[in-house]
Amino acid sequence: MAKNRSQIDKLGEILDKSLKRLDLSPRLEEYGVWPVWNEIVGATIARNAQPEKIRNGTLFVKVASSTWMQELQYMKEMIAEKLNESLGRQVVKNIFFFVGKLDTEIAKSKAQEPPASVLCPSQPNFAEEQLHAIKDPEIRRALQRLFTAHSRKGKNR
């Protein structure tokens, strides 16, 4: 058993040296976005937008529709700020949204849910339900402002 332990320790040292030589740590830090994405943006946004890749500080996020892309454009600076705050350093410098088919199970089950811009009078509690799912207070307030502005715009038509 002691022999196996020393071989594992040696293997660990070799892997550690190899990783340091390859200098993968900045790339690994960038991919820290994935585990925190859903928590930062909330369930509603997570069902309709998922990170696809990150290159040189630009996070590429696939969204379910052009409507979601437009809505999230208004929130991208705040989302980047919250992601960086969660990661403890500036990893995300910019966010680029693009429309595509979401592959996650969460997205597949709820992708048809209407975004904030398609609220209809027959769903008066839709905004409250969606806002309740978002944990971050700043993102929740921003989305609340969008919902409010949208409902005012709809009444003025």
C-alpha positions in Angstrom: 0.0 0.0 0.0 2.9 2.4 0.8 4.4 1.6 -2.6 1.2 2.6 -4.4 1.0 5.8 -2.3 4.6 6.8 -3.3 3.8 6.1 -7.0 0.7 8.3 -6.7 2.7 11.1 -5.1 5.3 10.9 -7.8 2.6 11.0 -10.5 1.0 14.0 -8.7 4.4 15.8 -8.8 4.9 15.0 -12.5 1.4 16.3 -13.3 2.0 19.4 -11.2 5.2 20.2 -13.0 3.7 19.6 -16.4 0.8 21.8 -15.7 3.1 24.6 -14.5 5.2 24.3 -17.6 2.1 24.4 -19.9 0.9 27.5 -17.9 -2.7 26.5 -18.2 -3.8 28.3 -15.0 -5.2 31.4 -16.8 -7.3 29.3 -19.1 -8.5 27.2 -16.2 -9.5 30.4 -14.3 -11.5 31.5 -17.4 -13.6 28.3 -17.3 -14.6 29.1 -13.7 -17.5 30.9 -15.3 -19.4 27.7 -16.0 -20.0 26.5 -12.4 -21.2 29.9 -11.2 -23.2 31.0 -14.3 -26.7 29.7 -13.3 -26.4 31.0 -9.8 -25.3 34.5 -10.9 -27.9 35.0 -13.7 -30.8 33.1 -12.0 -32.9 30.2 -13.3 -34.9 32.2 -15.9 -32.0 33.6 -17.7 -30.0 30.3 -17.3 -32.8 28.4 -19.1 -32.5 30.8 -22.1 -28.8 31.7 -22.1 -25.7 29.5 -21.5 -22.0 30.2 -21.9 -20.5 28.5 -24.9 -16.8 29.5 -24.8 -14.4 32.2 -23.5 -11.5 33.7 -25.4 -9.2 36.5 -24.3 -11.7 37.8 -21.8 -14.7 37.7 -24.1 -17.5 35.3 -22.9 -19.6 33.9 -25.8 -23.1 33.2 -24.6 -25.6 31.2 -26.7 -29.2 32.5 -26.2 -32.5 30.9 -27.2 -33.8 33.8 -29.3 -33.1 37.2 -30.7 -35.5 38.6 -28.1 -33.4 37.2 -25.3 -30.2 38.4 -26.9 -31.6 42.0 -27.0 -32.8 41.8 -23.4 -29.5 40.5 -22.1 -27.5 43.2 -24.0 -28.9 45.7 -21.5 -27.6 43.6 -18.6 -24.3 42.4 -19.9 -22.1 44.8 -18.0 -23.8 43.9 -14.7 -23.6 40.2 -15.5 -19.9 40.5 -16.2 -19.3 42.4 -13.0 -21.2 39.8 -10.9 -19.3 36.9 -12.6 -16.0 38.6 -11.9 -17.0 39.4 -8.4 -17.8 35.7 -7.8 -14.6 34.5 -9.4 -12.5 37.0 -7.4 -10.8 38.6 -10.3 -11.5 40.1 -13.8 -12.0 37.1 -16.0 -14.9 38.4 -18.1 -14.1 41.6 -19.9 -16.9 41.5 -22.5 -19.9 39.3 -23.2 -21.0 38.5 -26.8 -24.5 37.0 -27.2 -25.5 34.9 -30.2 -28.6 33.0 -31.0 -28.4 29.2 -31.2 -30.0 26.0 -30.0 -29.3 25.4 -26.3 -28.2 21.9 -25.5 -28.7 21.7 -21.8 -31.6 19.8 -20.3 -32.7 22.9 -18.4 -32.8 24.9 -21.5 -34.6 22.2 -23.5 -37.4 21.9 -20.9 -38.0 25.6 -20.5 -36.6 27.3 -23.7 -40.2 28.0 -24.9 -40.9 30.1 -21.8 -41.5 33.7 -23.0 -38.9 36.2 -22.1 -39.7 39.5 -20.4 -40.3 41.3 -23.7 -43.3 39.1 -24.6 -45.3 39.5 -21.4 -48.9 39.5 -22.1 -51.9 40.8 -20.0 -53.2 37.3 -19.5 -50.1 36.5 -17.4 -50.2 39.3 -14.7 -48.0 37.3 -12.3 -45.4 36.3 -14.8 -43.0 39.1 -13.8 -43.2 38.2 -10.1 -42.6 34.5 -10.8 -39.6 35.2 -12.9 -38.1 37.8 -10.5 -38.6 35.4 -7.6 -36.2 32.9 -9.2 -33.3 35.4 -9.5 -31.1 35.4 -6.4 -28.9 38.4 -7.2 -30.7 41.6 -6.0 -29.0 43.8 -8.5 -29.9 41.6 -11.5 -33.4 41.2 -10.1 -33.9 45.0 -9.8 -32.6 45.5 -13.4 -35.0 42.9 -14.7 -37.8 44.5 -12.7 -37.1 47.8 -14.4 -37.2 46.1 -17.8 -40.5 44.4 -16.9 -42.0 47.7 -15.7 -40.8 49.7 -18.8 -42.2 47.0 -21.1 -45.6 47.0 -19.4 -45.8 50.8 -19.6 -44.8 50.6 -23.3 -47.6 48.0 -23.9 -50.2 50.2 -22.2 -49.3 53.2 -24.3 -50.0 51.4 -27.6 
